[in-house]
């Protein structure tokens, strides 16, 4: 199981959380997010952790620009991007992740058209925003997913419910994505909480 810590924003906090040794750190390029990296320099990016740029309905040109500027390891699409859009990004030669908002009515058939172009899916709680709700969806719903693309579990994972993660099982379960449940305020992650998560679930 891999660990992705998303919504990193502050240089000193990036260096601190890098010591937790997650597999991925996520950086949000969506201006309406409170974790938007408006002032983050490419020199502030972690040195020893894979980086994921999170984009919402951006142009291909903008995504390409940021991939090069920040030397991103992967691109995560969190908007209404089409399978054709994902195919167009394949020329970047880095993995493309596609996020889907899940509720009780979600039909996993919509994921099939994305499978040829995506390294991972990310299943998040459906909300009016593009992620970041801090709420948990019913993980039992994922038993309806029979695709071949591995996925990250996201949406409201926190110290209060992380003890349930060892009991979650799915043949395509690749890792977890954590964000607001492990931060002191938007973008600033709590080292102690994340270190405990890493030691208890990833040791």
C-alpha positions as CSV (number, residue, x, y, z in Angstrom):
1,X,0.0,0.0,0.0
2,X,1.3,3.4,-1.0
3,X,0.9,6.7,0.9
4,X,0.1,10.0,-0.9
5,X,0.0,13.2,1.1
6,X,-1.9,15.8,-0.9
7,X,-2.4,19.6,-0.5
8,X,1.2,20.5,0.4
9,X,1.8,24.2,0.3
10,X,4.5,25.6,2.6
11,X,8.2,25.1,2.0
12,X,9.2,24.4,5.6
13,X,6.3,22.0,6.0
14,X,7.3,20.2,2.8
15,X,10.7,19.6,4.2
16,X,9.3,18.4,7.5
17,X,6.8,16.0,6.0
18,X,9.4,14.7,3.5
19,X,10.9,13.0,6.6
20,X,7.8,10.9,6.9
21,X,8.8,9.3,3.6
22,X,5.5,9.1,1.8
23,X,5.5,7.6,-1.7
24,X,3.9,10.7,-3.2
25,X,3.2,14.4,-2.4
26,X,0.4,16.2,-4.1
27,X,0.5,19.9,-5.1
28,X,-2.8,21.6,-6.1
29,X,-2.8,23.9,-9.2
30,X,-6.4,24.9,-8.7
31,X,-6.8,28.6,-7.8
32,X,-10.1,28.1,-5.9
33,X,-8.5,25.6,-3.5
34,X,-7.3,26.9,-0.1
35,X,-4.2,24.7,-0.8
36,X,-3.4,26.3,-4.1
37,X,0.3,26.7,-4.4
38,X,0.3,30.3,-5.6
39,X,3.6,31.2,-4.2
40,X,5.5,27.9,-4.2
41,X,8.8,27.9,-6.1
42,X,10.0,24.9,-8.1
43,X,13.0,25.0,-5.7
44,X,10.6,24.3,-2.8
45,X,9.6,20.9,-4.2
46,X,10.6,17.8,-2.2
47,X,13.9,16.2,-3.1
48,X,13.2,12.6,-2.3
49,X,9.5,12.1,-2.9
50,X,7.5,11.6,-6.1
51,X,5.3,14.7,-6.9
52,X,1.8,14.8,-8.2
53,X,0.3,18.0,-9.8
54,X,-3.4,18.2,-9.2
55,X,-5.4,20.0,-11.9
56,X,-9.0,20.9,-12.4
57,X,-10.3,21.4,-16.0
58,X,-7.1,23.1,-17.1
59,X,-5.9,23.4,-20.7
60,X,-3.4,20.8,-21.9
61,X,-0.9,23.6,-22.5
62,X,-1.1,24.8,-18.9
63,X,-0.6,21.2,-17.5
64,X,2.4,20.7,-19.8
65,X,3.9,24.0,-18.6
66,X,3.6,23.1,-14.9
67,X,4.9,19.6,-15.4
68,X,8.0,21.1,-16.9
69,X,8.3,24.0,-14.5
70,X,8.0,21.9,-11.4
71,X,9.4,18.7,-12.8
72,X,6.3,16.8,-11.7
73,X,6.3,13.0,-11.5
74,X,2.6,12.5,-12.3
75,X,-0.5,14.5,-13.2
76,X,-3.8,14.0,-11.3
77,X,-7.0,15.2,-13.0
78,X,-9.8,16.2,-10.6
79,X,-12.3,17.9,-12.9
80,X,-14.5,16.8,-15.8
81,X,-11.6,15.8,-18.1
82,X,-12.5,13.4,-20.8
83,X,-10.8,10.2,-21.8
84,X,-9.6,12.0,-24.9
85,X,-8.0,14.7,-22.7
86,X,-6.2,11.9,-20.8
87,X,-5.0,10.5,-24.1
88,X,-3.6,13.8,-25.1
89,X,-1.6,14.0,-22.0
90,X,0.1,10.7,-22.7
91,X,2.8,12.5,-24.6
92,X,4.1,13.8,-21.3
93,X,5.6,10.4,-20.6
94,X,4.6,10.6,-17.0
95,X,1.6,8.8,-15.3
96,X,-1.8,10.3,-15.5
97,X,-4.2,9.8,-12.6
98,X,-8.0,10.4,-12.8
99,X,-10.1,11.2,-9.8
100,X,-13.8,10.3,-9.5
101,X,-16.3,11.5,-7.0
102,X,-18.1,8.5,-5.5
103,X,-21.5,8.3,-3.9
104,X,-24.1,5.6,-3.5
105,X,-25.3,6.1,-7.1
106,X,-21.9,6.2,-8.8
107,X,-21.5,3.9,-11.8
108,X,-18.0,2.5,-12.1
109,X,-18.6,1.8,-15.8
110,X,-17.7,5.4,-16.5
111,X,-14.1,4.5,-15.5
112,X,-13.6,2.0,-18.3
113,X,-13.0,4.5,-21.1
114,X,-10.2,6.1,-19.0
115,X,-8.3,2.9,-18.3
116,X,-6.1,2.8,-21.3
117,X,-4.7,6.3,-20.5
118,X,-4.5,6.3,-16.7
119,X,-1.9,4.7,-14.4
120,X,-4.2,5.1,-11.3
121,X,-7.7,6.1,-10.4
122,X,-8.5,8.1,-7.3
123,X,-11.9,7.4,-5.7
124,X,-12.9,10.4,-3.6
125,X,-16.1,11.5,-1.9
126,X,-18.5,13.2,-4.3
127,X,-19.1,16.8,-3.4
128,X,-20.1,20.2,-4.9
129,X,-16.4,21.1,-5.0
130,X,-13.7,19.2,-6.8
131,X,-12.6,17.1,-3.9
132,X,-11.5,18.4,-0.5
133,X,-14.8,17.8,1.3
134,X,-13.2,16.1,4.3
135,X,-16.0,13.5,4.2
136,X,-15.9,9.8,3.8
137,X,-17.9,7.8,1.3
138,X,-19.1,4.2,1.9
139,X,-16.0,2.1,1.1
140,X,-18.3,-0.9,0.6
141,X,-19.4,0.8,-2.7
142,X,-15.9,-0.1,-4.1
143,X,-17.0,-3.7,-4.3
144,X,-18.8,-2.6,-7.4
145,X,-15.5,-1.7,-9.1
146,X,-14.2,-4.5,-11.3
147,X,-11.8,-2.7,-13.5
148,X,-8.1,-3.4,-14.0
149,X,-6.7,0.1,-13.2
150,X,-5.3,0.3,-9.6
151,X,-6.8,3.0,-7.4
152,X,-6.0,5.2,-4.4
153,X,-8.7,5.6,-1.7
154,X,-9.4,9.2,-0.7
155,X,-12.0,11.3,1.0
156,X,-12.0,12.1,4.7
157,X,-9.3,9.7,5.9
158,X,-8.2,10.9,9.3
159,X,-6.8,9.7,12.6
160,X,-10.4,9.0,13.7
161,X,-10.9,6.3,11.0
162,X,-7.5,5.2,9.9
163,X,-7.8,2.1,12.2
164,X,-10.4,0.7,9.7
165,X,-8.0,0.8,6.8
166,X,-6.3,-2.6,7.5
167,X,-9.7,-4.3,7.2
168,X,-10.3,-2.7,3.8
169,X,-9.6,-5.1,0.9
170,X,-9.8,-4.9,-2.9
171,X,-7.7,-6.5,-5.6
172,X,-6.9,-3.1,-7.2
173,X,-6.3,-1.2,-4.0
174,X,-2.9,0.6,-4.4
175,X,-2.8,3.1,-1.6
176,X,-4.4,5.9,0.3
177,X,-4.5,9.7,-0.3
178,X,-4.7,11.9,2.8
179,X,-5.2,15.6,3.1
180,X,-7.3,17.7,5.5
181,X,-7.6,15.0,8.2
182,X,-3.9,15.3,8.9
183,X,-3.3,19.1,8.9
184,X,-3.4,21.9,11.4
185,X,-4.8,24.4,8.8
186,X,-5.2,24.3,5.0
187,X,-2.0,23.2,3.5
188,X,0.0,22.7,6.7
189,X,0.3,19.0,7.6
190,X,0.8,17.7,11.1
191,X,4.0,15.8,11.3
192,X,3.1,13.7,14.4
193,X,-0.2,12.5,13.0
194,X,1.3,11.6,9.7
195,X,4.3,9.9,11.3
196,X,1.9,7.8,13.4
197,X,-0.1,6.9,10.3
198,X,3.1,5.8,8.5
199,X,4.4,3.8,11.5
200,X,1.1,2.0,12.2
201,X,-0.1,1.2,8.6
202,X,3.1,1.2,6.5
203,X,5.7,-0.4,8.7
